[in-house]
Amino acid sequence: MEYICEASEDEMVLLFLQTEIKSTRFRGRILKAIKQLNTQESIITEPNLDSAEENEMRKRILSIFRGYGRNAEIFEGLPEDIRWVWVNLTRGELEMVRYIEYSYWNELSAGSRLAKDAAVNIRKGMEIFGVKNDGFIAGSKYLVEGGSFPPMIFLTDNDNKHLVALEGHLRLTAYMLEPDFIPDKLRTMIGYVARGEFIRWACID
């Protein structure tokens, strides 16, 4: 893991929203939150990270959209004290990233929560809970055709012993379907938390 520079909570929130507003699955929910708060999509697409007012509004959007700051949905149990940094990951490090603890990802990866194992099952045609694998296949095809993904967001403890995905599960899986297309240095946002809190959140030993 190659350290690049420090990041911030505001950068994490922005990256999360910028990535998922492009998703066909999540875009509608984000736009609904934006409308509810009487703001504009440009607060995500044309952001000003130096604006405290904008940063607070983006947190409110993410709170409505995904439970951020409310100990709900994907952010349930998320530790409060997190140091955010930018790093470059190698292919080998990416292969060891685990999915978040969730029934769908557990089943897709046959219990390991490793995207490389999920990729094996996807190639076999396995579908979990009736959910199609089209998104993973489309993402891997996009890579092969020269596309590039925005950075993912992972959490780890201060020993870098484990990495667990917070945002970017589909992209992580697409990379594992086409590992030859993983960049030598993959820019990633990492959140560092105390080991005990990380273990509780990540549900790992």
CYANA upper distance limits for C-alpha pairs under 8 A (distance plus 0.5 A):
  1 MET  CA     87 VAL  CA      7.01
  1 MET  CA     88 ASN  CA      6.32
  1 MET  CA     89 LEU  CA      5.55
  1 MET  CA     90 THR  CA      7.27
  1 MET  CA     93 GLU  CA      7.95
  2 GLU  CA     87 VAL  CA      5.84
  2 GLU  CA     88 ASN  CA      5.44
  2 GLU  CA     89 LEU  CA      7.09
  3 TYR  CA     85 VAL  CA      8.14
  3 TYR  CA     86 TRP  CA      6.96
  3 TYR  CA     87 VAL  CA      5.00
  3 TYR  CA     88 ASN  CA      7.05
  4 ILE  CA     85 VAL  CA      8.01
  4 ILE  CA     86 TRP  CA      5.82
  4 ILE  CA     87 VAL  CA      5.49
  4 ILE  CA     88 ASN  CA      7.52
  5 CYS  CA     85 VAL  CA      6.40
  5 CYS  CA     86 TRP  CA      5.85
  5 CYS  CA     87 VAL  CA      7.68
  6 GLU  CA     84 TRP  CA      6.85
  6 GLU  CA     85 VAL  CA      4.79
  6 GLU  CA     86 TRP  CA      6.56
  7 ALA  CA     11 GLU  CA      6.94
  7 ALA  CA     12 MET  CA      8.21
  7 ALA  CA     83 ARG  CA      8.34
  7 ALA  CA     84 TRP  CA      5.45
  7 ALA  CA     85 VAL  CA      5.01
  7 ALA  CA     86 TRP  CA      6.63
  7 ALA  CA    189 MET  CA      8.35
  8 SER  CA     12 MET  CA      6.90
  8 SER  CA     83 ARG  CA      7.91
  8 SER  CA     84 TRP  CA      5.91
  8 SER  CA     85 VAL  CA      7.78
  9 GLU  CA     13 VAL  CA      6.75
  9 GLU  CA     84 TRP  CA      7.16
 10 ASP  CA     14 LEU  CA      6.69
 10 ASP  CA     49 LEU  CA      7.60
 10 ASP  CA     55 ASN  CA      6.50
 10 ASP  CA     59 LYS  CA      8.43
 11 GLU  CA     15 LEU  CA      6.52
 11 GLU  CA     49 LEU  CA      7.94
 12 MET  CA     16 PHE  CA      6.59
 12 MET  CA     84 TRP  CA      8.09
 12 MET  CA    153 ILE  CA      8.19
 12 MET  CA    189 MET  CA      8.04
 13 VAL  CA     17 LEU  CA      6.80
 13 VAL  CA     58 ARG  CA      7.37
 13 VAL  CA     59 LYS  CA      6.99
 13 VAL  CA     62 LEU  CA      7.69
 14 LEU  CA     18 GLN  CA      6.45
 14 LEU  CA     44 ILE  CA      7.19
 14 LEU  CA     58 ARG  CA      7.42
 15 LEU  CA     19 THR  CA      6.56
 15 LEU  CA    151 PRO  CA      8.39
 16 PHE  CA     20 GLU  CA      6.78
 16 PHE  CA    153 ILE  CA      8.30
 16 PHE  CA    167 GLU  CA      7.41
 17 LEU  CA     21 ILE  CA      6.30
 17 LEU  CA     30 ILE  CA      8.42
 17 LEU  CA     44 ILE  CA      7.22
 17 LEU  CA     58 ARG  CA      8.50
 17 LEU  CA     62 LEU  CA      7.58
 18 GLN  CA     22 LYS  CA      7.50
 18 GLN  CA     44 ILE  CA      6.48
 18 GLN  CA     45 THR  CA      7.18
 19 THR  CA     23 SER  CA      7.66
 19 THR  CA    150 PRO  CA      7.34
 20 GLU  CA     26 PHE  CA      6.41
 20 GLU  CA     27 ARG  CA      6.96
 21 ILE  CA     26 PHE  CA      6.80
 21 ILE  CA     27 ARG  CA      4.96
 21 ILE  CA     28 GLY  CA      8.49
 21 ILE  CA     30 ILE  CA      6.86
 21 ILE  CA     31 LEU  CA      8.44
 22 LYS  CA     26 PHE  CA      8.22
 22 LYS  CA     27 ARG  CA      6.60
 23 SER  CA     27 ARG  CA      5.98
 24 THR  CA     28 GLY  CA      8.09
 26 PHE  CA     30 ILE  CA      6.95
 27 ARG  CA     31 LEU  CA      6.71
 28 GLY  CA     32 LYS  CA      6.65
 29 ARG  CA     33 ALA  CA      6.86
 29 ARG  CA     65 PHE  CA      6.65
 30 ILE  CA     34 ILE  CA      6.71
 30 ILE  CA     61 ILE  CA      7.62
 30 ILE  CA     62 LEU  CA      8.39
 30 ILE  CA     65 PHE  CA      6.32
 31 LEU  CA     35 LYS  CA      6.66
 31 LEU  CA     41 GLU  CA      7.72
 32 LYS  CA     36 GLN  CA      6.63
 33 ALA  CA     37 LEU  CA      6.77
 33 ALA  CA     61 ILE  CA      6.15
 33 ALA  CA     64 ILE  CA      6.59
 33 ALA  CA     65 PHE  CA      6.73
 34 ILE  CA     38 ASN  CA      6.72
 34 ILE  CA     39 THR  CA      6.02
 34 ILE  CA     40 GLN  CA      6.81
 34 ILE  CA     41 GLU  CA      7.28
 34 ILE  CA     61 ILE  CA      6.84
 35 LYS  CA     39 THR  CA      6.74
 35 LYS  CA     40 GLN  CA      7.95
 37 LEU  CA     61 ILE  CA      8.09
 39 THR  CA     43 ILE  CA      8.07
 41 GLU  CA     45 THR  CA      6.91
 42 SER  CA     46 GLU  CA      5.36
 42 SER  CA     47 PRO  CA      7.23
 43 ILE  CA     47 PRO  CA      5.55
 43 ILE  CA     48 ASN  CA      8.16
 43 ILE  CA     54 GLU  CA      7.24
 43 ILE  CA     58 ARG  CA      7.89
 44 ILE  CA     58 ARG  CA      7.98
 47 PRO  CA     54 GLU  CA      8.12
 48 ASN  CA     54 GLU  CA      7.42
 49 LEU  CA     54 GLU  CA      7.76
 49 LEU  CA     55 ASN  CA      6.96
 51 SER  CA     55 ASN  CA      6.75
 52 ALA  CA     56 GLU  CA      6.65
 53 GLU  CA     57 MET  CA      6.75
 54 GLU  CA     58 ARG  CA      6.67
 55 ASN  CA     59 LYS  CA      6.90
 56 GLU  CA     60 ARG  CA      6.89
 57 MET  CA     61 ILE  CA      6.76
 58 ARG  CA     62 LEU  CA      6.71
 59 LYS  CA     63 SER  CA      6.52
 59 LYS  CA     68 TYR  CA      7.65
 59 LYS  CA     69 GLY  CA      8.38
 60 ARG  CA     64 ILE  CA      6.80
 60 ARG  CA     68 TYR  CA      8.44
 61 ILE  CA     65 PHE  CA      6.45
 62 LEU  CA     66 ARG  CA      6.03
 62 LEU  CA     67 GLY  CA      7.11
 62 LEU  CA     68 TYR  CA      6.07
 63 SER  CA     67 GLY  CA      4.87
 63 SER  CA     68 TYR  CA      4.57
 63 SER  CA     69 GLY  CA      6.47
 63 SER  CA     70 ARG  CA      7.07
 64 ILE  CA     68 TYR  CA      7.97
 66 ARG  CA     72 ALA  CA      7.84
 66 ARG  CA     73 GLU  CA      6.41
 66 ARG  CA     74 ILE  CA      6.85
 66 ARG  CA     75 PHE  CA      7.68
 67 GLY  CA     71 ASN  CA      6.81
 67 GLY  CA     72 ALA  CA      4.99
 67 GLY  CA     73 GLU  CA      5.79
 67 GLY  CA     74 ILE  CA      7.29
 67 GLY  CA     75 PHE  CA      6.42
 67 GLY  CA     76 GLU  CA      8.00
 68 TYR  CA     72 ALA  CA      7.30
 68 TYR  CA     74 ILE  CA      8.40
 68 TYR  CA     75 PHE  CA      6.06
 69 GLY  CA     75 PHE  CA      8.00
 70 ARG  CA     75 PHE  CA      8.21
 70 ARG  CA     76 GLU  CA      8.16
 71 ASN  CA     75 PHE  CA      6.12
 71 ASN  CA     76 GLU  CA      4.72
 71 ASN  CA     77 GLY  CA      6.39
 71 ASN  CA     78 LEU  CA      7.47
 72 ALA  CA     76 GLU  CA      4.79
 72 ALA  CA     77 GLY  CA      8.22
 74 ILE  CA    166 LEU  CA      8.26
 77 GLY  CA    200 ARG  CA      8.36
 77 GLY  CA    201 TRP  CA      6.10
 78 LEU  CA    201 TRP  CA      6.56
 79 PRO  CA    193 VAL  CA      7.57
 79 PRO  CA    197 GLU  CA      6.71
 79 PRO  CA    198 PHE  CA      7.80
 79 PRO  CA    201 TRP  CA      7.75
 81 ASP  CA    193 VAL  CA      7.02
 82 ILE  CA    191 GLY  CA      6.23
 82 ILE  CA    192 TYR  CA      5.97
 82 ILE  CA    193 VAL  CA      5.66
 83 ARG  CA    191 GLY  CA      5.95
 83 ARG  CA    192 TYR  CA      5.53
 83 ARG  CA    193 VAL  CA      7.28
 84 TRP  CA    189 MET  CA      7.41
 84 TRP  CA    190 ILE  CA      6.22
 84 TRP  CA    191 GLY  CA      4.97
 84 TRP  CA    192 TYR  CA      6.88
 85 VAL  CA    189 MET  CA      6.32
 85 VAL  CA    190 ILE  CA      5.90
 85 VAL  CA    191 GLY  CA      6.97
 85 VAL  CA    192 TYR  CA      8.47
 86 TRP  CA    187 ARG  CA      7.47
 86 TRP  CA    188 THR  CA      6.35
 86 TRP  CA    189 MET  CA      5.21
 86 TRP  CA    190 ILE  CA      6.72
 87 VAL  CA    186 LEU  CA      8.44
 87 VAL  CA    187 ARG  CA      6.27
 87 VAL  CA    188 THR  CA      5.94
 87 VAL  CA    189 MET  CA      6.82
 87 VAL  CA    190 ILE  CA      7.47
 88 ASN  CA    185 LYS  CA      5.61
 88 ASN  CA    186 LEU  CA      5.44
 88 ASN  CA    187 ARG  CA      5.01
 88 ASN  CA    188 THR  CA      6.48
 89 LEU  CA     93 GLU  CA      6.50
 89 LEU  CA     94 LEU  CA      6.97
 89 LEU  CA    184 ASP  CA      8.33
 89 LEU  CA    185 LYS  CA      6.04
 89 LEU  CA    186 LEU  CA      5.48
 89 LEU  CA    187 ARG  CA      7.04
 89 LEU  CA    188 THR  CA      7.40
 90 THR  CA     94 LEU  CA      6.77
 90 THR  CA    183 PRO  CA      8.24
 90 THR  CA    184 ASP  CA      6.35
 90 THR  CA    185 LYS  CA      6.09
 90 THR  CA    186 LEU  CA      6.98
 91 ARG  CA     95 GLU  CA      6.73
 91 ARG  CA    179 PRO  CA      8.11
 91 ARG  CA    182 ILE  CA      6.79
 91 ARG  CA    183 PRO  CA      7.91
 91 ARG  CA    184 ASP  CA      7.17
 91 ARG  CA    185 LYS  CA      8.40
 91 ARG  CA    186 LEU  CA      8.45
 92 GLY  CA     96 MET  CA      7.34
 93 GLU  CA     97 VAL  CA      7.43
 94 LEU  CA    172 LEU  CA      8.47
 95 GLU  CA    114 LEU  CA      7.88
 95 GLU  CA    115 ALA  CA      7.67
 95 GLU  CA    116 LYS  CA      6.79
 95 GLU  CA    176 MET  CA      7.76
 96 MET  CA    114 LEU  CA      7.12
 96 MET  CA    162 HIS  CA      8.14
 96 MET  CA    163 LEU  CA      7.62
 97 VAL  CA    114 LEU  CA      6.84
 97 VAL  CA    115 ALA  CA      7.85
 97 VAL  CA    162 HIS  CA      7.59
 97 VAL  CA    163 LEU  CA      5.38
 97 VAL  CA    164 VAL  CA      5.95
 97 VAL  CA    165 ALA  CA      7.22
 98 ARG  CA    112 SER  CA      8.30
 98 ARG  CA    113 ARG  CA      5.51
 98 ARG  CA    114 LEU  CA      5.27
 98 ARG  CA    115 ALA  CA      7.28
 98 ARG  CA    162 HIS  CA      8.36
 98 ARG  CA    163 LEU  CA      6.73
 98 ARG  CA    164 VAL  CA      5.17
 98 ARG  CA    165 ALA  CA      6.67
 99 TYR  CA    105 TRP  CA      6.90
 99 TYR  CA    106 ASN  CA      8.31
 99 TYR  CA    113 ARG  CA      5.48
 99 TYR  CA    114 LEU  CA      6.74
 99 TYR  CA    115 ALA  CA      7.46
 99 TYR  CA    164 VAL  CA      6.27
 99 TYR  CA    165 ALA  CA      5.78
 99 TYR  CA    166 LEU  CA      8.38
 99 TYR  CA    169 HIS  CA      7.25
100 ILE  CA    105 TRP  CA      7.92
100 ILE  CA    113 ARG  CA      7.96
100 ILE  CA    164 VAL  CA      6.56
100 ILE  CA    165 ALA  CA      6.14
100 ILE  CA    166 LEU  CA      6.96
100 ILE  CA    202 ALA  CA      7.10
101 GLU  CA    105 TRP  CA      7.78
101 GLU  CA    106 ASN  CA      7.44
101 GLU  CA    113 ARG  CA      8.10
101 GLU  CA    202 ALA  CA      6.98
101 GLU  CA    203 CYS  CA      7.14
102 TYR  CA    106 ASN  CA      6.51
103 SER  CA    107 GLU  CA      6.62
104 TYR  CA    108 LEU  CA      6.65
104 TYR  CA    128 ILE  CA      7.12
104 TYR  CA    129 PHE  CA      7.97
105 TRP  CA    109 SER  CA      6.60
105 TRP  CA    113 ARG  CA      6.80
106 ASN  CA    110 ALA  CA      6.61
106 ASN  CA    111 GLY  CA      5.26
106 ASN  CA    112 SER  CA      7.29
106 ASN  CA    113 ARG  CA      5.89
107 GLU  CA    111 GLY  CA      6.42
107 GLU  CA    128 ILE  CA      7.26
108 LEU  CA    113 ARG  CA      8.47
108 LEU  CA    118 ALA  CA      5.70
108 LEU  CA    121 ASN  CA      7.36
108 LEU  CA    122 ILE  CA      8.35
108 LEU  CA    126 MET  CA      8.23
108 LEU  CA    127 GLU  CA      8.05
108 LEU  CA    128 ILE  CA      6.73
109 SER  CA    113 ARG  CA      5.77
109 SER  CA    114 LEU  CA      6.48
109 SER  CA    115 ALA  CA      7.01
109 SER  CA    116 LYS  CA      8.36
109 SER  CA    117 ASP  CA      5.60
109 SER  CA    118 ALA  CA      4.52
109 SER  CA    119 ALA  CA      8.29
109 SER  CA    121 ASN  CA      7.66
110 ALA  CA    117 ASP  CA      7.76
110 ALA  CA    118 ALA  CA      7.73
112 SER  CA    117 ASP  CA      7.75
113 ARG  CA    117 ASP  CA      8.23
113 ARG  CA    118 ALA  CA      8.28
114 LEU  CA    118 ALA  CA      7.04
115 ALA  CA    119 ALA  CA      6.55
115 ALA  CA    172 LEU  CA      7.13
115 ALA  CA    173 THR  CA      5.70
115 ALA  CA    176 MET  CA      6.73
116 LYS  CA    120 VAL  CA      7.15
116 LYS  CA    173 THR  CA      7.64
116 LYS  CA    176 MET  CA      5.65
116 LYS  CA    177 LEU  CA      7.92
117 ASP  CA    121 ASN  CA      7.15
118 ALA  CA    122 ILE  CA      6.63
118 ALA  CA    173 THR  CA      7.72
119 ALA  CA    123 ARG  CA      6.68
119 ALA  CA    173 THR  CA      6.92
119 ALA  CA    174 ALA  CA      8.41
119 ALA  CA    176 MET  CA      6.48
119 ALA  CA    177 LEU  CA      5.82
120 VAL  CA    124 LYS  CA      6.96
120 VAL  CA    177 LEU  CA      8.40
121 ASN  CA    125 GLY  CA      6.98
121 ASN  CA    126 MET  CA      5.92
122 ILE  CA    126 MET  CA      5.83
122 ILE  CA    127 GLU  CA      7.73
122 ILE  CA    133 ASN  CA      7.40
127 GLU  CA    131 VAL  CA      6.35
127 GLU  CA    132 LYS  CA      6.53
127 GLU  CA    133 ASN  CA      7.16
128 ILE  CA    132 LYS  CA      8.28
133 ASN  CA    137 ILE  CA      6.90
134 ASP  CA    138 ALA  CA      6.48
135 GLY  CA    139 GLY  CA      6.56
135 GLY  CA    170 LEU  CA      7.83
136 PHE  CA    140 SER  CA      6.72
136 PHE  CA    170 LEU  CA      6.61
136 PHE  CA    171 ARG  CA      8.13
136 PHE  CA    173 THR  CA      7.02
136 PHE  CA    174 ALA  CA      5.85
137 ILE  CA    141 LYS  CA      6.66
137 ILE  CA    174 ALA  CA      7.51
138 ALA  CA    142 TYR  CA      6.62
139 GLY  CA    143 LEU  CA      6.99
139 GLY  CA    170 LEU  CA      8.13
139 GLY  CA    171 ARG  CA      7.30
139 GLY  CA    174 ALA  CA      5.86
140 SER  CA    144 VAL  CA      6.90
140 SER  CA    174 ALA  CA      5.06
140 SER  CA    175 TYR  CA      7.04
140 SER  CA    177 LEU  CA      6.66
140 SER  CA    178 GLU  CA      6.51
141 LYS  CA    145 GLU  CA      6.68
142 TYR  CA    146 GLY  CA      7.05
142 TYR  CA    147 GLY  CA      5.68
142 TYR  CA    148 SER  CA      8.23
143 LEU  CA    147 GLY  CA      5.18
143 LEU  CA    148 SER  CA      6.69
143 LEU  CA    174 ALA  CA      8.43
143 LEU  CA    175 TYR  CA      8.33
143 LEU  CA    178 GLU  CA      8.10
143 LEU  CA    181 PHE  CA      7.09
144 VAL  CA    178 GLU  CA      7.95
144 VAL  CA    181 PHE  CA      7.32
149 PHE  CA    171 ARG  CA      7.61
151 PRO  CA    168 GLY  CA      8.40
151 PRO  CA    186 LEU  CA      8.35
151 PRO  CA    187 ARG  CA      6.46
151 PRO  CA    188 THR  CA      5.52
151 PRO  CA    189 MET  CA      7.25
152 MET  CA    165 ALA  CA      8.24
152 MET  CA    167 GLU  CA      6.32
152 MET  CA    168 GLY  CA      5.42
152 MET  CA    171 ARG  CA      8.25
152 MET  CA    172 LEU  CA      8.40
152 MET  CA    188 THR  CA      5.97
152 MET  CA    189 MET  CA      6.79
153 ILE  CA    165 ALA  CA      6.75
153 ILE  CA    166 LEU  CA      6.07
153 ILE  CA    167 GLU  CA      5.52
153 ILE  CA    168 GLY  CA      7.04
153 ILE  CA    188 THR  CA      6.79
153 ILE  CA    189 MET  CA      5.38
153 ILE  CA    190 ILE  CA      6.40
153 ILE  CA    191 GLY  CA      8.15
154 PHE  CA    163 LEU  CA      6.73
154 PHE  CA    164 VAL  CA      5.90
154 PHE  CA    165 ALA  CA      4.87
154 PHE  CA    166 LEU  CA      5.69
154 PHE  CA    167 GLU  CA      7.33
154 PHE  CA    188 THR  CA      8.11
154 PHE  CA    189 MET  CA      6.87
154 PHE  CA    190 ILE  CA      5.46
154 PHE  CA    191 GLY  CA      6.77
155 LEU  CA    163 LEU  CA      6.18
155 LEU  CA    164 VAL  CA      5.80
155 LEU  CA    165 ALA  CA      6.89
155 LEU  CA    166 LEU  CA      7.17
155 LEU  CA    190 ILE  CA      5.98
155 LEU  CA    191 GLY  CA      5.06
155 LEU  CA    192 TYR  CA      6.53
155 LEU  CA    193 VAL  CA      7.92
155 LEU  CA    198 PHE  CA      8.35
156 THR  CA    160 ASN  CA      6.26
156 THR  CA    161 LYS  CA      7.73
156 THR  CA    162 HIS  CA      6.18
156 THR  CA    163 LEU  CA      5.31
156 THR  CA    164 VAL  CA      6.96
156 THR  CA    190 ILE  CA      7.56
156 THR  CA    191 GLY  CA      6.72
156 THR  CA    192 TYR  CA      5.74
156 THR  CA    193 VAL  CA      6.91
156 THR  CA    198 PHE  CA      7.28
157 ASP  CA    161 LYS  CA      7.29
157 ASP  CA    162 HIS  CA      7.46
157 ASP  CA    163 LEU  CA      8.40
157 ASP  CA    192 TYR  CA      5.87
157 ASP  CA    193 VAL  CA      5.53
157 ASP  CA    194 ALA  CA      6.13
157 ASP  CA    195 ARG  CA      5.40
157 ASP  CA    198 PHE  CA      6.41
158 ASN  CA    192 TYR  CA      6.39
158 ASN  CA    193 VAL  CA      6.81
158 ASN  CA    194 ALA  CA      6.69
158 ASN  CA    195 ARG  CA      6.98
159 ASP  CA    195 ARG  CA      8.35
164 VAL  CA    202 ALA  CA      7.33
165 ALA  CA    169 HIS  CA      7.13
168 GLY  CA    172 LEU  CA      6.50
169 HIS  CA    173 THR  CA      6.69
170 LEU  CA    174 ALA  CA      6.68
171 ARG  CA    175 TYR  CA      6.71
172 LEU  CA    176 MET  CA      6.98
173 THR  CA    177 LEU  CA      6.80
174 ALA  CA    178 GLU  CA      6.98
175 TYR  CA    179 PRO  CA      5.87
175 TYR  CA    181 PHE  CA      7.50
175 TYR  CA    182 ILE  CA      6.61
178 GLU  CA    182 ILE  CA      7.96
182 ILE  CA    186 LEU  CA      7.81
193 VAL  CA    197 GLU  CA      7.20
193 VAL  CA    198 PHE  CA      6.39
194 ALA  CA    198 PHE  CA      6.57
195 ARG  CA    199 ILE  CA      6.61
196 GLY  CA    200 ARG  CA      6.90
197 GLU  CA    201 TRP  CA      6.70
198 PHE  CA    202 ALA  CA      6.30
199 ILE  CA    203 CYS  CA      5.99
199 ILE  CA    204 ILE  CA      5.90
199 ILE  CA    205 ASP  CA      6.91
200 ARG  CA    204 ILE  CA      7.86
